């Protein structure tokens, strides 16, 4: 596994470790996780993405994820 994939998996791990706690105070908001830490919470995806790009630039990986207890399931027919 290459370094970029390991970094992104680490960001997912941070999210999973904190998901329940973050849900209590930031349900359905979008969180930015980068560099192994939470960067901030935002009301919409676009704001979170913009904040992540401002903080990390376009060449550094970071995670933008909605804070939900369970992942939504989308069915496309």
Secondary structure, 3 states (H helix, E strand, C coil): CCHHHHHHHHHHHHHHHHHHHHHHHHCCCEEEEECCEEEEEECCHHHHHHHHHHHHCCCCCCEEEECCCCCCCCCCC
